[in-house]
Amino acid sequence: MDQQLDIDWTACQGHGLCAELLPDHLTMDEWGYPLAGDTRIPARTVRRARRAAADCPVLALKLTPVPAG
């Protein structure tokens, strides 16, 4: 099942670890904050996305199921 990556912009401090762990889904802006294109994470990438969420120093990432439809 696909998941969606949600970023808590008020918690994010621009460490950039998430973009390093998920380079296919996140890039960094000039200040180190993540830029999310498509936040839908396919099933084959969910494991890495969970690691990125768990390793975020301020826990600003969260994976949620993609709503059906």
All heavy atoms as TSV, in Angstrom:
chain	resi	resn	atom	element	x	y	z
A	1	MET	N	N	0.831	-1.176	0.000
A	1	MET	CA	C	0.000	0.000	0.000
A	1	MET	C	C	0.881	1.245	0.000
A	1	MET	O	O	1.833	1.357	0.743
A	1	MET	CB	C	-0.898	0.012	1.233
A	1	MET	CG	C	-1.669	1.301	1.374
A	1	MET	SD	S	-2.536	1.486	2.938
A	1	MET	CE	C	-4.011	0.600	2.580
A	2	ASP	N	N	0.538	2.189	-0.850
A	2	ASP	CA	C	1.286	3.439	-0.910
A	2	ASP	C	C	1.032	4.268	0.339
A	2	ASP	O	O	-0.024	4.188	0.956
A	2	ASP	CB	C	0.884	4.251	-2.137
A	2	ASP	CG	C	1.419	3.663	-3.427
A	2	ASP	OD1	O	2.179	2.678	-3.367
A	2	ASP	OD2	O	1.078	4.185	-4.501
A	3	GLN	N	N	2.026	5.043	0.697
A	3	GLN	CA	C	1.953	5.930	1.848
A	3	GLN	C	C	2.192	7.361	1.357
A	3	GLN	O	O	2.726	7.584	0.277
A	3	GLN	CB	C	3.030	5.560	2.872
A	3	GLN	CG	C	2.934	4.158	3.415
A	3	GLN	CD	C	1.948	4.059	4.550
A	3	GLN	OE1	O	1.929	4.906	5.431
A	3	GLN	NE2	N	1.132	3.044	4.540
A	4	GLN	N	N	1.810	8.297	2.169
A	4	GLN	CA	C	2.036	9.706	1.868
A	4	GLN	C	C	2.957	10.278	2.927
A	4	GLN	O	O	2.809	10.010	4.109
A	4	GLN	CB	C	0.711	10.445	1.867
A	4	GLN	CG	C	0.845	11.912	1.562
A	4	GLN	CD	C	-0.506	12.572	1.428
A	4	GLN	OE1	O	-1.449	11.965	0.946
A	4	GLN	NE2	N	-0.589	13.804	1.871
A	5	LEU	N	N	3.908	11.069	2.502
A	5	LEU	CA	C	4.852	11.699	3.414
A	5	LEU	C	C	4.340	13.084	3.772
A	5	LEU	O	O	4.124	13.929	2.905
A	5	LEU	CB	C	6.221	11.805	2.747
A	5	LEU	CG	C	7.377	12.288	3.593
A	5	LEU	CD1	C	7.656	11.300	4.720
A	5	LEU	CD2	C	8.604	12.460	2.736
A	6	ASP	N	N	4.128	13.307	5.059
A	6	ASP	CA	C	3.684	14.613	5.542
A	6	ASP	C	C	4.842	15.270	6.289
A	6	ASP	O	O	5.516	14.626	7.091
A	6	ASP	CB	C	2.493	14.463	6.487
A	6	ASP	CG	C	1.251	13.937	5.778
A	6	ASP	OD1	O	1.012	14.357	4.628
A	6	ASP	OD2	O	0.536	13.123	6.373
A	7	ILE	N	N	5.051	16.542	6.022
A	7	ILE	CA	C	6.128	17.293	6.670
A	7	ILE	C	C	5.497	18.329	7.595
A	7	ILE	O	O	4.670	19.127	7.171
A	7	ILE	CB	C	7.028	17.987	5.627
A	7	ILE	CG1	C	7.616	16.959	4.673
A	7	ILE	CG2	C	8.128	18.779	6.323
A	7	ILE	CD1	C	8.323	17.564	3.471
A	8	ASP	N	N	5.893	18.301	8.852
A	8	ASP	CA	C	5.450	19.296	9.824
A	8	ASP	C	C	6.390	20.491	9.694
A	8	ASP	O	O	7.494	20.505	10.241
A	8	ASP	CB	C	5.492	18.704	11.234
A	8	ASP	CG	C	5.047	19.691	12.302
A	8	ASP	OD1	O	4.853	20.886	11.992
A	8	ASP	OD2	O	4.914	19.257	13.457
A	9	TRP	N	N	5.944	21.504	8.950
A	9	TRP	CA	C	6.806	22.643	8.638
A	9	TRP	C	C	7.129	23.473	9.868
A	9	TRP	O	O	8.146	24.155	9.904
A	9	TRP	CB	C	6.170	23.504	7.549
A	9	TRP	CG	C	6.044	22.757	6.273
A	9	TRP	CD1	C	4.896	22.288	5.709
A	9	TRP	CD2	C	7.096	22.342	5.408
A	9	TRP	NE1	N	5.179	21.609	4.544
A	9	TRP	CE2	C	6.526	21.633	4.342
A	9	TRP	CE3	C	8.482	22.502	5.432
A	9	TRP	CZ2	C	7.279	21.088	3.311
A	9	TRP	CZ3	C	9.235	21.959	4.402
A	9	TRP	CH2	C	8.635	21.268	3.358
A	10	THR	N	N	6.297	23.421	10.884
A	10	THR	CA	C	6.596	24.189	12.092
A	10	THR	C	C	7.683	23.514	12.922
A	10	THR	O	O	8.394	24.178	13.671
A	10	THR	CB	C	5.339	24.401	12.962
A	10	THR	OG1	O	4.798	23.135	13.320
A	10	THR	CG2	C	4.300	25.213	12.212
A	11	ALA	N	N	7.829	22.197	12.784
A	11	ALA	CA	C	8.853	21.470	13.537
A	11	ALA	C	C	10.175	21.379	12.785
A	11	ALA	O	O	11.239	21.331	13.401
A	11	ALA	CB	C	8.365	20.059	13.871
A	12	CYS	N	N	10.119	21.364	11.452
A	12	CYS	CA	C	11.323	21.183	10.634
A	12	CYS	C	C	12.333	22.292	10.911
A	12	CYS	O	O	11.983	23.473	10.956
A	12	CYS	CB	C	10.954	21.165	9.161
A	12	CYS	SG	S	12.369	20.894	8.069
A	13	GLN	N	N	13.584	21.879	11.092
A	13	GLN	CA	C	14.664	22.844	11.328
A	13	GLN	C	C	15.707	22.824	10.211
A	13	GLN	O	O	16.765	23.436	10.334
A	13	GLN	CB	C	15.326	22.555	12.673
A	13	GLN	CG	C	14.394	22.771	13.839
A	13	GLN	CD	C	15.051	22.478	15.176
A	13	GLN	OE1	O	16.216	22.090	15.251
A	13	GLN	NE2	N	14.298	22.650	16.235
A	14	GLY	N	N	15.429	22.112	9.133
A	14	GLY	CA	C	16.309	22.138	7.973
A	14	GLY	C	C	17.596	21.364	8.120
A	14	GLY	O	O	18.616	21.762	7.565
A	15	HIS	N	N	17.586	20.257	8.837
A	15	HIS	CA	C	18.787	19.433	8.975
A	15	HIS	C	C	19.165	18.752	7.662
A	15	HIS	O	O	20.332	18.487	7.413
A	15	HIS	CB	C	18.596	18.372	10.068
A	15	HIS	CG	C	18.462	18.958	11.433
A	15	HIS	ND1	N	19.547	19.340	12.195
A	15	HIS	CD2	C	17.372	19.252	12.175
A	15	HIS	CE1	C	19.126	19.828	13.341
A	15	HIS	NE2	N	17.807	19.789	13.353
A	16	GLY	N	N	18.174	18.416	6.826
A	16	GLY	CA	C	18.430	17.835	5.514
A	16	GLY	C	C	18.611	16.337	5.477
A	16	GLY	O	O	18.830	15.770	4.410
A	17	LEU	N	N	18.525	15.670	6.602
A	17	LEU	CA	C	18.704	14.219	6.634
A	17	LEU	C	C	17.654	13.503	5.801
A	17	LEU	O	O	17.946	12.529	5.115
A	17	LEU	CB	C	18.681	13.711	8.079
A	17	LEU	CG	C	18.919	12.225	8.280
A	17	LEU	CD1	C	20.282	11.820	7.736
A	17	LEU	CD2	C	18.815	11.871	9.749
A	18	CYS	N	N	16.427	13.988	5.815
A	18	CYS	CA	C	15.352	13.346	5.062
A	18	CYS	C	C	15.659	13.343	3.559
A	18	CYS	O	O	15.433	12.346	2.871
A	18	CYS	CB	C	14.019	14.022	5.332
A	18	CYS	SG	S	13.999	15.796	4.976
A	19	ALA	N	N	16.191	14.438	3.056
A	19	ALA	CA	C	16.525	14.520	1.633
A	19	ALA	C	C	17.678	13.593	1.281
A	19	ALA	O	O	17.745	13.064	0.173
A	19	ALA	CB	C	16.855	15.957	1.253
A	20	GLU	N	N	18.580	13.372	2.221
A	20	GLU	CA	C	19.673	12.431	1.987
A	20	GLU	C	C	19.160	10.996	1.930
A	20	GLU	O	O	19.639	10.187	1.147
A	20	GLU	CB	C	20.726	12.553	3.080
A	20	GLU	CG	C	21.534	13.825	3.015
A	20	GLU	CD	C	22.562	13.908	4.126
A	20	GLU	OE1	O	23.062	12.848	4.564
A	20	GLU	OE2	O	22.864	15.034	4.545
A	21	LEU	N	N	18.176	10.678	2.766
A	21	LEU	CA	C	17.644	9.322	2.818
A	21	LEU	C	C	16.609	9.042	1.738
A	21	LEU	O	O	16.410	7.894	1.358
A	21	LEU	CB	C	17.039	9.047	4.198
A	21	LEU	CG	C	18.036	9.027	5.352
A	21	LEU	CD1	C	17.310	8.947	6.687
A	21	LEU	CD2	C	19.006	7.862	5.205
A	22	LEU	N	N	15.950	10.066	1.236
A	22	LEU	CA	C	14.920	9.913	0.197
A	22	LEU	C	C	15.177	10.854	-0.980
A	22	LEU	O	O	14.356	11.704	-1.310
A	22	LEU	CB	C	13.535	10.214	0.781
A	22	LEU	CG	C	12.992	9.235	1.788
A	22	LEU	CD1	C	11.732	9.781	2.438
A	22	LEU	CD2	C	12.701	7.905	1.130
A	23	PRO	N	N	16.317	10.701	-1.643
A	23	PRO	CA	C	16.654	11.644	-2.719
A	23	PRO	C	C	15.704	11.599	-3.912
A	23	PRO	O	O	15.629	12.571	-4.667
A	23	PRO	CB	C	18.077	11.230	-3.117
A	23	PRO	CG	C	18.168	9.790	-2.738
A	23	PRO	CD	C	17.313	9.653	-1.497
A	24	ASP	N	N	14.972	10.503	-4.087
A	24	ASP	CA	C	14.019	10.417	-5.200
A	24	ASP	C	C	12.742	11.206	-4.923
A	24	ASP	O	O	11.971	11.473	-5.848
A	24	ASP	CB	C	13.648	8.961	-5.481
A	24	ASP	CG	C	14.839	8.141	-5.948
A	24	ASP	OD1	O	15.834	8.744	-6.403
A	24	ASP	OD2	O	14.780	6.908	-5.854
A	25	HIS	N	N	12.499	11.553	-3.666
A	25	HIS	CA	C	11.251	12.213	-3.292
A	25	HIS	C	C	11.439	13.597	-2.697
A	25	HIS	O	O	10.516	14.398	-2.717
A	25	HIS	CB	C	10.471	11.342	-2.301
A	25	HIS	CG	C	10.141	10.001	-2.856
A	25	HIS	ND1	N	9.102	9.802	-3.729
A	25	HIS	CD2	C	10.729	8.801	-2.705
A	25	HIS	CE1	C	9.062	8.535	-4.076
A	25	HIS	NE2	N	10.045	7.908	-3.462
A	26	LEU	N	N	12.606	13.864	-2.136
A	26	LEU	CA	C	12.851	15.147	-1.488
A	26	LEU	C	C	14.169	15.738	-1.963
A	26	LEU	O	O	15.148	15.027	-2.143
A	26	LEU	CB	C	12.918	14.979	0.032
A	26	LEU	CG	C	11.678	14.455	0.743
A	26	LEU	CD1	C	12.001	14.147	2.197
A	26	LEU	CD2	C	10.554	15.466	0.652
A	27	THR	N	N	14.181	17.027	-2.163
A	27	THR	CA	C	15.415	17.760	-2.411
A	27	THR	C	C	15.496	18.847	-1.339
A	27	THR	O	O	14.554	19.034	-0.576
A	27	THR	CB	C	15.435	18.393	-3.818
A	27	THR	OG1	O	14.314	19.259	-3.952
A	27	THR	CG2	C	15.412	17.321	-4.894
A	28	MET	N	N	16.596	19.548	-1.309
A	28	MET	CA	C	16.753	20.600	-0.306
A	28	MET	C	C	16.803	21.967	-0.977
A	28	MET	O	O	17.348	22.107	-2.074
A	28	MET	CB	C	18.035	20.384	0.497
A	28	MET	CG	C	17.995	19.145	1.353
A	28	MET	SD	S	19.383	18.964	2.498
A	28	MET	CE	C	20.800	19.347	1.531
A	29	ASP	N	N	16.241	22.944	-0.300
A	29	ASP	CA	C	16.364	24.303	-0.812
A	29	ASP	C	C	17.703	24.880	-0.353
A	29	ASP	O	O	18.503	24.184	0.288
A	29	ASP	CB	C	15.175	25.178	-0.380
A	29	ASP	CG	C	15.119	25.481	1.108
A	29	ASP	OD1	O	16.087	25.184	1.844
A	29	ASP	OD2	O	14.093	26.028	1.554
A	30	GLU	N	N	17.947	26.117	-0.652
A	30	GLU	CA	C	19.244	26.712	-0.347
A	30	GLU	C	C	19.525	26.848	1.150
A	30	GLU	O	O	20.666	27.034	1.562
A	30	GLU	CB	C	19.364	28.077	-1.024
A	30	GLU	CG	C	18.285	29.037	-0.596
A	30	GLU	CD	C	18.072	30.147	-1.612
A	30	GLU	OE1	O	17.681	29.827	-2.747
A	30	GLU	OE2	O	18.299	31.311	-1.245
A	31	TRP	N	N	18.502	26.744	1.991
A	31	TRP	CA	C	18.675	26.836	3.445
A	31	TRP	C	C	18.656	25.460	4.120
A	31	TRP	O	O	18.727	25.364	5.335
A	31	TRP	CB	C	17.601	27.716	4.066
A	31	TRP	CG	C	17.666	29.121	3.547
A	31	TRP	CD1	C	18.569	30.086	3.892
A	31	TRP	CD2	C	16.822	29.700	2.573
A	31	TRP	NE1	N	18.327	31.235	3.188
A	31	TRP	CE2	C	17.251	31.029	2.361
A	31	TRP	CE3	C	15.737	29.242	1.835
A	31	TRP	CZ2	C	16.632	31.879	1.461
A	31	TRP	CZ3	C	15.123	30.091	0.946
A	31	TRP	CH2	C	15.580	31.399	0.764
A	32	GLY	N	N	18.518	24.384	3.339
A	32	GLY	CA	C	18.535	23.034	3.888
A	32	GLY	C	C	17.174	22.458	4.214
A	32	GLY	O	O	17.083	21.352	4.736
A	33	TYR	N	N	16.114	23.165	3.884
A	33	TYR	CA	C	14.768	22.654	4.134
A	33	TYR	C	C	14.321	21.770	2.982
A	33	TYR	O	O	14.683	22.004	1.827
A	33	TYR	CB	C	13.775	23.805	4.323
A	33	TYR	CG	C	13.967	24.517	5.640
A	33	TYR	CD1	C	14.817	25.608	5.736
A	33	TYR	CD2	C	13.325	24.084	6.780
A	33	TYR	CE1	C	15.016	26.255	6.942
A	33	TYR	CE2	C	13.512	24.715	7.999
A	33	TYR	CZ	C	14.357	25.802	8.067
A	33	TYR	OH	O	14.559	26.419	9.263
A	34	PRO	N	N	13.536	20.731	3.274
A	34	PRO	CA	C	13.128	19.805	2.215
A	34	PRO	C	C	12.108	20.433	1.266
A	34	PRO	O	O	11.249	21.206	1.685
A	34	PRO	CB	C	12.503	18.643	2.982
A	34	PRO	CG	C	12.040	19.228	4.268
A	34	PRO	CD	C	13.012	20.333	4.582
A	35	LEU	N	N	12.258	20.104	0.005
A	35	LEU	CA	C	11.290	20.452	-1.018
A	35	LEU	C	C	10.668	19.147	-1.487
A	35	LEU	O	O	11.380	18.263	-1.969
A	35	LEU	CB	C	11.962	21.167	-2.194
A	35	LEU	CG	C	12.621	22.503	-1.891
A	35	LEU	CD1	C	13.392	22.987	-3.107
A	35	LEU	CD2	C	11.571	23.516	-1.478
A	36	ALA	N	N	9.383	19.028	-1.309
A	36	ALA	CA	C	8.695	17.791	-1.663
A	36	ALA	C	C	7.963	17.987	-2.976
A	36	ALA	O	O	7.154	18.892	-3.111
A	36	ALA	CB	C	7.716	17.400	-0.561
A	37	GLY	N	N	8.267	17.129	-3.930
A	37	GLY	CA	C	7.515	17.119	-5.177
A	37	GLY	C	C	6.263	16.290	-4.949
A	37	GLY	O	O	5.281	16.748	-4.373
A	38	ASP	N	N	6.340	15.044	-5.317
A	38	ASP	CA	C	5.249	14.101	-5.076
A	38	ASP	C	C	5.504	13.449	-3.730
A	38	ASP	O	O	6.508	12.762	-3.550
A	38	ASP	CB	C	5.213	13.053	-6.188
A	38	ASP	CG	C	4.055	12.087	-6.042
A	38	ASP	OD1	O	3.160	12.330	-5.212
A	38	ASP	OD2	O	4.047	11.082	-6.770
A	39	THR	N	N	4.635	13.664	-2.771
A	39	THR	CA	C	4.842	13.105	-1.437
A	39	THR	C	C	4.288	11.697	-1.307
A	39	THR	O	O	4.350	11.108	-0.243
A	39	THR	CB	C	4.212	14.000	-0.349
A	39	THR	OG1	O	2.816	14.133	-0.603
A	39	THR	CG2	C	4.900	15.350	-0.292
A	40	ARG	N	N	3.764	11.150	-2.392
A	40	ARG	CA	C	3.283	9.769	-2.365
A	40	ARG	C	C	4.489	8.832	-2.433
A	40	ARG	O	O	5.318	8.937	-3.323
A	40	ARG	CB	C	2.346	9.507	-3.532
A	40	ARG	CG	C	1.813	8.090	-3.537
A	40	ARG	CD	C	0.791	7.927	-4.590
A	40	ARG	NE	N	-0.474	8.364	-4.009
A	40	ARG	CZ	C	-1.634	8.156	-4.561
A	40	ARG	NH1	N	-1.729	7.575	-5.728
A	40	ARG	NH2	N	-2.736	8.562	-3.967
A	41	ILE	N	N	4.580	7.949	-1.460
A	41	ILE	CA	C	5.698	7.015	-1.364
A	41	ILE	C	C	5.214	5.635	-1.796
A	41	ILE	O	O	4.332	5.066	-1.149
A	41	ILE	CB	C	6.238	6.950	0.087
A	41	ILE	CG1	C	6.594	8.345	0.609
A	41	ILE	CG2	C	7.414	6.005	0.184
A	41	ILE	CD1	C	7.721	9.029	-0.106
A	42	PRO	N	N	5.760	5.079	-2.874
A	42	PRO	CA	C	5.331	3.751	-3.307
A	42	PRO	C	C	5.747	2.675	-2.305
A	42	PRO	O	O	6.683	2.870	-1.516
A	42	PRO	CB	C	6.038	3.557	-4.653
A	42	PRO	CG	C	7.139	4.538	-4.673
A	42	PRO	CD	C	6.779	5.652	-3.737
A	43	ALA	N	N	5.056	1.566	-2.348
A	43	ALA	CA	C	5.281	0.474	-1.391
A	43	ALA	C	C	6.746	0.044	-1.357
A	43	ALA	O	O	7.269	-0.287	-0.284
A	43	ALA	CB	C	4.379	-0.703	-1.720
A	44	ARG	N	N	7.432	0.071	-2.479
A	44	ARG	CA	C	8.829	-0.383	-2.526
A	44	ARG	C	C	9.782	0.559	-1.787
A	44	ARG	O	O	10.906	0.196	-1.468
A	44	ARG	CB	C	9.279	-0.575	-3.967
A	44	ARG	CG	C	9.385	0.706	-4.747
A	44	ARG	CD	C	9.829	0.472	-6.183
A	44	ARG	NE	N	9.979	1.721	-6.887
A	44	ARG	CZ	C	8.984	2.387	-7.467
A	44	ARG	NH1	N	7.752	1.929	-7.419
A	44	ARG	NH2	N	9.213	3.525	-8.092
A	45	THR	N	N	9.334	1.780	-1.496
A	45	THR	CA	C	10.182	2.778	-0.849
A	45	THR	C	C	9.765	3.061	0.596
A	45	THR	O	O	10.434	3.811	1.296
A	45	THR	CB	C	10.146	4.092	-1.664
A	45	THR	OG1	O	10.345	3.793	-3.040
A	45	THR	CG2	C	11.213	5.060	-1.228
A	46	VAL	N	N	8.703	2.454	1.048
A	46	VAL	CA	C	8.159	2.750	2.381
A	46	VAL	C	C	9.177	2.485	3.484
A	46	VAL	O	O	9.279	3.257	4.441
A	46	VAL	CB	C	6.845	1.976	2.621
A	46	VAL	CG1	C	6.438	2.023	4.086
A	46	VAL	CG2	C	5.744	2.536	1.751
A	47	ARG	N	N	9.963	1.446	3.346
A	47	ARG	CA	C	10.940	1.124	4.392
A	47	ARG	C	C	11.944	2.264	4.588
A	47	ARG	O	O	12.248	2.677	5.707
A	47	ARG	CB	C	11.647	-0.177	4.046
A	47	ARG	CG	C	12.558	-0.664	5.126
A	47	ARG	CD	C	13.105	-2.012	4.774
A	47	ARG	NE	N	14.029	-2.453	5.799
A	47	ARG	CZ	C	14.568	-3.624	5.837
A	47	ARG	NH1	N	14.287	-4.517	4.924
A	47	ARG	NH2	N	15.403	-3.948	6.784
A	48	ARG	N	N	12.459	2.803	3.478
A	48	ARG	CA	C	13.396	3.929	3.576
A	48	ARG	C	C	12.700	5.179	4.111
A	48	ARG	O	O	13.285	5.957	4.855
A	48	ARG	CB	C	14.023	4.230	2.220
A	48	ARG	CG	C	15.115	3.248	1.846
A	48	ARG	CD	C	15.909	3.667	0.635
A	48	ARG	NE	N	15.065	3.901	-0.528
A	48	ARG	CZ	C	15.168	4.958	-1.323
A	48	ARG	NH1	N	16.074	5.873	-1.112
A	48	ARG	NH2	N	14.371	5.095	-2.345
A	49	ALA	N	N	11.440	5.374	3.732
A	49	ALA	CA	C	10.694	6.534	4.218
A	49	ALA	C	C	10.449	6.432	5.726
A	49	ALA	O	O	10.527	7.432	6.439
A	49	ALA	CB	C	9.373	6.661	3.471
A	50	ARG	N	N	10.178	5.239	6.212
A	50	ARG	CA	C	10.015	5.054	7.661
A	50	ARG	C	C	11.317	5.383	8.392
A	50	ARG	O	O	11.300	5.991	9.456
A	50	ARG	CB	C	9.590	3.619	7.966
A	50	ARG	CG	C	8.148	3.369	7.715
A	50	ARG	CD	C	7.730	2.008	8.235
A	50	ARG	NE	N	6.365	1.740	7.826
A	50	ARG	CZ	C	5.948	0.615	7.296
A	50	ARG	NH1	N	6.776	-0.398	7.128
A	50	ARG	NH2	N	4.690	0.470	6.948
A	51	ARG	N	N	12.428	4.967	7.798
A	51	ARG	CA	C	13.729	5.273	8.411
A	51	ARG	C	C	13.963	6.777	8.434
A	51	ARG	O	O	14.436	7.329	9.418
A	51	ARG	CB	C	14.852	4.578	7.663
A	51	ARG	CG	C	16.195	4.905	8.278
A	51	ARG	CD	C	17.327	4.139	7.681
A	51	ARG	NE	N	18.560	4.650	8.265
A	51	ARG	CZ	C	19.671	4.813	7.593
A	51	ARG	NH1	N	19.756	4.456	6.339
A	51	ARG	NH2	N	20.740	5.289	8.181
A	52	ALA	N	N	13.642	7.454	7.340
A	52	ALA	CA	C	13.812	8.905	7.285
A	52	ALA	C	C	12.955	9.589	8.351
A	52	ALA	O	O	13.412	10.513	9.022
A	52	ALA	CB	C	13.455	9.426	5.902
A	53	ALA	N	N	11.730	9.124	8.521
A	53	ALA	CA	C	10.843	9.705	9.531
A	53	ALA	C	C	11.375	9.449	10.940
A	53	ALA	O	O	11.361	10.341	11.790
A	53	ALA	CB	C	9.437	9.147	9.381
A	54	ALA	N	N	11.870	8.245	11.181
A	54	ALA	CA	C	12.384	7.896	12.507
A	54	ALA	C	C	13.703	8.602	12.809
A	54	ALA	O	O	13.969	8.942	13.968
A	54	ALA	CB	C	12.570	6.391	12.616
A	55	ASP	N	N	14.514	8.850	11.787
A	55	ASP	CA	C	15.829	9.464	11.986
A	55	ASP	C	C	15.795	10.991	12.003
A	55	ASP	O	O	16.806	11.622	12.325
A	55	ASP	CB	C	16.809	8.992	10.908
A	55	ASP	CG	C	17.232	7.548	11.100
A	55	ASP	OD1	O	16.868	6.949	12.133
A	55	ASP	OD2	O	17.923	7.021	10.210
A	56	CYS	N	N	14.673	11.588	11.666
A	56	CYS	CA	C	14.568	13.050	11.681
A	56	CYS	C	C	14.821	13.545	13.105
A	56	CYS	O	O	14.145	13.111	14.041
A	56	CYS	CB	C	13.185	13.489	11.212
A	56	CYS	SG	S	12.943	15.281	11.293
A	57	PRO	N	N	15.794	14.436	13.291
A	57	PRO	CA	C	16.132	14.900	14.642
A	57	PRO	C	C	14.968	15.553	15.391
A	57	PRO	O	O	14.922	15.521	16.613
A	57	PRO	CB	C	17.249	15.916	14.418
A	57	PRO	CG	C	17.811	15.594	13.078
A	57	PRO	CD	C	16.679	15.018	12.283
A	58	VAL	N	N	14.017	16.144	14.668
A	58	VAL	CA	C	12.889	16.809	15.323
A	58	VAL	C	C	11.557	16.116	15.027
A	58	VAL	O	O	10.493	16.647	15.334
A	58	VAL	CB	C	12.814	18.306	14.938
A	58	VAL	CG1	C	14.014	19.060	15.482
A	58	VAL	CG2	C	12.678	18.472	13.450
A	59	LEU	N	N	11.638	14.931	14.420
A	59	LEU	CA	C	10.448	14.120	14.080
A	59	LEU	C	C	9.410	14.922	13.299
A	59	LEU	O	O	8.216	14.900	13.584
A	59	LEU	CB	C	9.832	13.525	15.352
A	59	LEU	CG	C	10.782	12.637	16.168
A	59	LEU	CD1	C	10.108	12.189	17.452
A	59	LEU	CD2	C	11.252	11.450	15.353
A	60	ALA	N	N	9.885	15.622	12.267
A	60	ALA	CA	C	9.018	16.465	11.445
A	60	ALA	C	C	8.382	15.703	10.294
A	60	ALA	O	O	7.582	16.284	9.558
A	60	ALA	CB	C	9.804	17.649	10.911
A	61	LEU	N	N	8.712	14.430	10.121
A	61	LEU	CA	C	8.139	13.631	9.039
A	61	LEU	C	C	7.184	12.596	9.607
A	61	LEU	O	O	7.415	12.029	10.671
A	61	LEU	CB	C	9.230	12.900	8.262
A	61	LEU	CG	C	10.262	13.759	7.561
A	61	LEU	CD1	C	11.310	12.873	6.909
A	61	LEU	CD2	C	9.616	14.641	6.529
A	62	LYS	N	N	6.139	12.317	8.839
A	62	LYS	CA	C	5.157	11.322	9.250
A	62	LYS	C	C	4.629	10.631	7.996
A	62	LYS	O	O	4.376	11.291	6.982
A	62	LYS	CB	C	4.022	12.020	9.993
A	62	LYS	CG	C	2.939	11.123	10.494
A	62	LYS	CD	C	1.942	11.960	11.283
A	62	LYS	CE	C	0.616	11.298	11.342
A	62	LYS	NZ	N	-0.395	12.127	11.996
A	63	LEU	N	N	4.482	9.324	8.069
A	63	LEU	CA	C	3.896	8.563	6.971
A	63	LEU	C	C	2.449	8.242	7.302
A	63	LEU	O	O	2.147	7.787	8.410
A	63	LEU	CB	C	4.661	7.252	6.743
A	63	LEU	CG	C	5.993	7.390	6.043
A	63	LEU	CD1	C	6.728	6.069	6.074
A	63	LEU	CD2	C	5.783	7.817	4.609
A	64	THR	N	N	1.578	8.486	6.353
A	64	THR	CA	C	0.170	8.163	6.517
A	64	THR	C	C	-0.304	7.420	5.281
A	64	THR	O	O	0.209	7.634	4.181
A	64	THR	CB	C	-0.677	9.443	6.716
A	64	THR	OG1	O	-0.468	10.313	5.598
A	64	THR	CG2	C	-0.318	10.153	7.993
A	65	PRO	N	N	-1.301	6.547	5.425
A	65	PRO	CA	C	-1.835	5.840	4.262
A	65	PRO	C	C	-2.463	6.828	3.274
A	65	PRO	O	O	-3.069	7.826	3.683
A	65	PRO	CB	C	-2.888	4.904	4.838
A	65	PRO	CG	C	-2.617	4.841	6.295
A	65	PRO	CD	C	-1.930	6.117	6.673
A	66	VAL	N	N	-2.308	6.517	2.002
A	66	VAL	CA	C	-2.937	7.337	0.954
A	66	VAL	C	C	-4.428	6.982	0.933
A	66	VAL	O	O	-4.765	5.800	0.874
A	66	VAL	CB	C	-2.293	7.064	-0.408
A	66	VAL	CG1	C	-3.049	7.779	-1.509
A	66	VAL	CG2	C	-0.840	7.499	-0.411
A	67	PRO	N	N	-5.291	7.973	1.022
A	67	PRO	CA	C	-6.731	7.687	0.987
A	67	PRO	C	C	-7.125	7.034	-0.332
A	67	PRO	O	O	-6.601	7.395	-1.390
A	67	PRO	CB	C	-7.387	9.054	1.119
A	67	PRO	CG	C	-6.316	10.018	1.478
A	67	PRO	CD	C	-5.008	9.385	1.160
A	68	ALA	N	N	-8.011	6.068	-0.261
A	68	ALA	CA	C	-8.490	5.378	-1.466
A	68	ALA	C	C	-9.312	6.355	-2.300
A	68	ALA	O	O	-10.066	7.166	-1.791
A	68	ALA	CB	C	-9.331	4.170	-1.075
A	69	GLY	N	N	-9.131	6.218	-3.613
A	69	GLY	CA	C	-9.947	7.025	-4.515
A	69	GLY	C	C	-9.224	8.124	-5.055
A	69	GLY	O	O	-9.067	9.056	-5.468
